[in-house]
Amino acid sequence: MSPHRAAPERPNRLWISFLHITFGACLVLVGGGIVALPLDWELRSGFAAGLVALVWSSFTLGETMVLIAQDPAQRKRRENESPGSGPAQRGI
């Protein structure tokens, strides 16, 4: 067995667009559900903060999975980058 893994196939633009639209729709629906709850605004803001934390951790998990899937040389180069220069800051 070869020590090198085959590069995974990149998803096409249609699939990426579908994922973005689905993510946005889910975010809007959950946010609308939080606003529609028959609770005080203090409780709603707590749920909204939890939603923000969930989305933030999802992006962090996604970036971590990308790092794991990369070649060791790319991973090492990326780990040596300065903090705050991740994909989100570079506009990727």
Phi and psi restraints in degrees (value plus and minus 20) as a CYANA .aco file:
   2 SER   PHI     -95.7   -55.7
   2 SER   PSI     121.4   161.4
   3 PRO   PHI     -94.0   -54.0
   3 PRO   PSI     -33.0     7.0
   4 HIS   PHI    -114.3   -74.3
   4 HIS   PSI     115.7   155.7
   5 ARG   PHI    -108.5   -68.5
   5 ARG   PSI     127.1   167.1
   6 ALA   PHI     -90.6   -50.6
   6 ALA   PSI     122.7   162.7
   7 ALA   PHI     -85.9   -45.9
   7 ALA   PSI     114.2   154.2
   8 PRO   PHI     -88.1   -48.1
   8 PRO   PSI     130.8   170.8
   9 GLU   PHI     -93.3   -53.3
   9 GLU   PSI     113.6   153.6
  10 ARG   PHI     -94.3   -54.3
  10 ARG   PSI     119.3   159.3
  11 PRO   PHI     -89.7   -49.7
  11 PRO   PSI     130.9   170.9
  12 ASN   PHI     -99.4   -59.4
  12 ASN   PSI     150.2   190.2
  13 ARG   PHI     -83.5   -43.5
  13 ARG   PSI     -55.3   -15.3
  14 LEU   PHI     -82.9   -42.9
  14 LEU   PSI     -63.2   -23.2
  15 TRP   PHI     -85.5   -45.5
  15 TRP   PSI     -61.7   -21.7
  16 ILE   PHI     -84.3   -44.3
  16 ILE   PSI     -61.9   -21.9
  17 SER   PHI     -82.2   -42.2
  17 SER   PSI     -62.0   -22.0
  18 PHE   PHI     -79.6   -39.6
  18 PHE   PSI     -63.3   -23.3
  19 LEU   PHI     -84.4   -44.4
  19 LEU   PSI     -61.8   -21.8
  20 HIS   PHI     -84.8   -44.8
  20 HIS   PSI     -64.0   -24.0
  21 ILE   PHI     -84.6   -44.6
  21 ILE   PSI     -63.0   -23.0
  22 THR   PHI     -84.2   -44.2
  22 THR   PSI     -63.6   -23.6
  23 PHE   PHI     -81.6   -41.6
  23 PHE   PSI     -65.9   -25.9
  24 GLY   PHI     -82.9   -42.9
  24 GLY   PSI     -62.5   -22.5
  25 ALA   PHI     -83.0   -43.0
  25 ALA   PSI     -63.5   -23.5
  26 CYS   PHI     -84.0   -44.0
  26 CYS   PSI     -60.7   -20.7
  27 LEU   PHI     -83.7   -43.7
  27 LEU   PSI     -63.2   -23.2
  28 VAL   PHI     -85.6   -45.6
  28 VAL   PSI     -63.0   -23.0
  29 LEU   PHI     -84.7   -44.7
  29 LEU   PSI     -62.8   -22.8
  30 VAL   PHI     -87.9   -47.9
  30 VAL   PSI     -61.3   -21.3
  31 GLY   PHI     -81.6   -41.6
  31 GLY   PSI     -62.1   -22.1
  32 GLY   PHI     -84.5   -44.5
  32 GLY   PSI     -56.0   -16.0
  33 GLY   PHI     -85.2   -45.2
  33 GLY   PSI     -57.4   -17.4
  34 ILE   PHI     -85.7   -45.7
  34 ILE   PSI     -62.0   -22.0
  35 VAL   PHI     -85.7   -45.7
  35 VAL   PSI     -55.4   -15.4
  36 ALA   PHI    -100.7   -60.7
  36 ALA   PSI     -27.0    13.0
  37 LEU   PHI     -82.4   -42.4
  37 LEU   PSI     120.5   160.5
  38 PRO   PHI    -103.9   -63.9
  38 PRO   PSI      41.0    81.0
  39 LEU   PHI    -148.7  -108.7
  39 LEU   PSI     148.8   188.8
  40 ASP   PHI     -87.7   -47.7
  40 ASP   PSI     138.4   178.4
  41 TRP   PHI     -85.7   -45.7
  41 TRP   PSI     -45.3    -5.3
  42 GLU   PHI     -84.1   -44.1
  42 GLU   PSI     -62.9   -22.9
  43 LEU   PHI     -90.1   -50.1
  43 LEU   PSI     -59.6   -19.6
  44 ARG   PHI     -81.6   -41.6
  44 ARG   PSI     -60.6   -20.6
  45 SER   PHI     -86.7   -46.7
  45 SER   PSI     -51.6   -11.6
  46 GLY   PHI     -85.6   -45.6
  46 GLY   PSI     -62.5   -22.5
  47 PHE   PHI     -85.0   -45.0
  47 PHE   PSI     -58.9   -18.9
  48 ALA   PHI     -85.1   -45.1
  48 ALA   PSI     -59.6   -19.6
  49 ALA   PHI     -84.3   -44.3
  49 ALA   PSI     -58.3   -18.3
  50 GLY   PHI     -84.1   -44.1
  50 GLY   PSI     -57.8   -17.8
  51 LEU   PHI     -84.8   -44.8
  51 LEU   PSI     -63.0   -23.0
  52 VAL   PHI     -81.9   -41.9
  52 VAL   PSI     -63.3   -23.3
  53 ALA   PHI     -83.4   -43.4
  53 ALA   PSI     -58.6   -18.6
  54 LEU   PHI     -84.9   -44.9
  54 LEU   PSI     -64.3   -24.3
  55 VAL   PHI     -84.8   -44.8
  55 VAL   PSI     -63.6   -23.6
  56 TRP   PHI     -81.6   -41.6
  56 TRP   PSI     -65.2   -25.2
  57 SER   PHI     -88.4   -48.4
  57 SER   PSI     -49.1    -9.1
  58 SER   PHI     -85.1   -45.1
  58 SER   PSI     -62.6   -22.6
  59 PHE   PHI     -85.0   -45.0
  59 PHE   PSI     -59.5   -19.5
  60 THR   PHI     -84.0   -44.0
  60 THR   PSI     -62.3   -22.3
  61 LEU   PHI     -83.0   -43.0
  61 LEU   PSI     -62.5   -22.5
  62 GLY   PHI     -81.5   -41.5
  62 GLY   PSI     -63.1   -23.1
  63 GLU   PHI     -85.7   -45.7
  63 GLU   PSI     -57.4   -17.4
  64 THR   PHI     -84.7   -44.7
  64 THR   PSI     -60.7   -20.7
  65 MET   PHI     -84.9   -44.9
  65 MET   PSI     -56.4   -16.4
  66 VAL   PHI     -84.4   -44.4
  66 VAL   PSI     -62.3   -22.3
  67 LEU   PHI     -82.7   -42.7
  67 LEU   PSI     -60.2   -20.2
  68 ILE   PHI     -86.7   -46.7
  68 ILE   PSI     -55.9   -15.9
  69 ALA   PHI     -97.0   -57.0
  69 ALA   PSI     -34.9     5.1
  70 GLN   PHI     -97.1   -57.1
  70 GLN   PSI     145.4   185.4
  71 ASP   PHI     -84.6   -44.6
  71 ASP   PSI     132.7   172.7
  72 PRO   PHI     -78.0   -38.0
  72 PRO   PSI     -56.6   -16.6
  73 ALA   PHI     -86.1   -46.1
  73 ALA   PSI     -62.1   -22.1
  74 GLN   PHI     -86.4   -46.4
  74 GLN   PSI     -59.0   -19.0
  75 ARG   PHI     -82.5   -42.5
  75 ARG   PSI     -64.7   -24.7
  76 LYS   PHI     -84.2   -44.2
  76 LYS   PSI     -61.9   -21.9
  77 ARG   PHI     -83.5   -43.5
  77 ARG   PSI     -59.9   -19.9
  78 ARG   PHI     -91.1   -51.1
  78 ARG   PSI     -55.9   -15.9
  79 GLU   PHI     -86.4   -46.4
  79 GLU   PSI     -48.1    -8.1
  80 ASN   PHI    -103.4   -63.4
  80 ASN   PSI     -26.9    13.1
  81 GLU   PHI     -86.4   -46.4
  81 GLU   PSI     135.9   175.9
  82 SER   PHI     -89.9   -49.9
  82 SER   PSI     130.7   170.7
  83 PRO   PHI     -81.5   -41.5
  83 PRO   PSI     124.5   164.5
  84 GLY   PHI      66.9   106.9
  84 GLY   PSI      -9.6    30.4
  85 SER   PHI    -138.0   -98.0
  85 SER   PSI       8.8    48.8
  86 GLY   PHI     -92.6   -52.6
  86 GLY   PSI    -199.3  -159.3
  87 PRO   PHI     -77.6   -37.6
  87 PRO   PSI     -56.9   -16.9
  88 ALA   PHI     -86.0   -46.0
  88 ALA   PSI     -57.3   -17.3
  89 GLN   PHI     -96.2   -56.2
  89 GLN   PSI     -45.7    -5.7
  90 ARG   PHI    -108.2   -68.2
  90 ARG   PSI     -24.3    15.7
  91 GLY   PHI      62.0   102.0
  91 GLY   PSI       2.3    42.3
